[in-house]
Amino acid sequence: MPGVRRSIRRRSWSDHKSPSSIDHCDKLGKSIGKAYTEEEKLRMLEQAKMAESPHIHPAIMLALNAGIRDAEPKQLTWDQINLKRGYLPVGKSKTEAGEGRTTPLNSALAETMSECADWYRDRFASI
């Protein structure tokens, strides 16, 4: 976990300009964030896999692959994630239009969530 935090902090404070970094701006031209490069994503995922908590890697995979807002993964339950069909519906959302939409799981995210579900079943007998 400390490595993940360091990676995120380094990215936030870095002046590093990469051709694959995208600077997102609001209507006034004020920077509101940058997209992670593929190298940065891989480094975060490697650190997450080594984290003490088994929840870090799935959380980062959701953040990087599901296209959902930062608060939405915190509200997910196992009942919502459909591993057989490969999607997750978003419940409560920041906007009314965002509620109830479904998000497909790409193969990497589906595999991670399946492994996480197996871990929960082994540990708690059900999910």
N, C-alpha and C positions, 0 to 999 in steps of 0.2 A: 504493500500500500504506500509506503513512503516513496518508492520509486515512481509510482503512478502520479502521486502529488507533485513530485519534482518535475516529471515530464510535462504536466499541465502547467505548472508555474513557469517552467522554462519557455514554453510556447507563448504564454500570456505576456511575458516580459521581453521576449526576443525581438531583436531588430532584423532577424534573418528574413531575407526576401528570396523566395524560391519561385521559379516559374509556375509551379503547380499551386502555390499559395494564392488564394483569392481573397482580396480585401473587400468585405461587404460594407456598403455605406447606406446611411439613411437618406431621406429626400434632401437633406441639407448638406450632404457630402461628408457628414461626420462618420468616422469609422465605427462600426458596431461589432466587428469581429472578423476573424480570418478562418478560412477552412484549413483543416489539417492536411499536411502533405501525406502521401502514402507512407513515407518513411516514419513520420511522426505517429501515424495510426498503428503501424506495426510495432513501434517501440512501446506505445501505450499498452497494446494487447500482450506483448511479451511480459511487461511488468505486471499486468493484471493477472496473468496466469501464475505468476510466482507469489502473488499476494496471499496472506494468511487466510483471509476470508474467501470462501467459495463464491460469494455474491459479486465480487468486483468484476470479474471477467464477463459474466452475462450482462451486467449493467452497462459496461462499456460497449459490448457488442450491440446491445439495444440502442444505445446512443448513436453509434456509428452506422448502423444498418437499417434501423426501423423507420427513420424519417418522422420521429415523434418528438414532441416538445420535451424539455428537460423535466418537467413535473409529472408527465404522463407515465413514465416507467414506475414511479413510486406508487402509483395507484393501481397498477396491474395486479391481478390475482391469477392463479393457475386456471381457474374456471374460464377466464377470458381467452387464454392462449390456446388456439386450436392447432396442435402439432400435426394431426393427421391431415388436415386440409392446408396447413401452412399459412395461417394468417392470425392476426390478433386484432380484435376490435378495440377502438379507443373509447373508453367510457367518458368520464368528465374531462372536459377540455377547456382551454383558455377562452375559446370562442364557441358560440352556439353552433356555428357551421362545422366546427371540428369534432363535435361530439357524435359518437356512433359510427364514425368512419372506420373502415377496415384497412389494415396495413399488411401487405404480403410479407412473409418471411423469406428472405433469400436463403440459399442453401447453407451458407456459413452460419447465419443466425439460427436457422432451424436446427442445425446440428448442435450448436451451443445450447439452445434452449432444451433440446431433447436430453443432452447430457446432464444439464442442471435438473431437469425433471427426474431423471434416473437417480441422481444424488439425493434428491428430496425423498423419493420413494424408499430408497435404501435406509435413509436416516430416520424417517418418520412414518414409514409404512404406507403413506398416501400423500397425495398433493392436493 
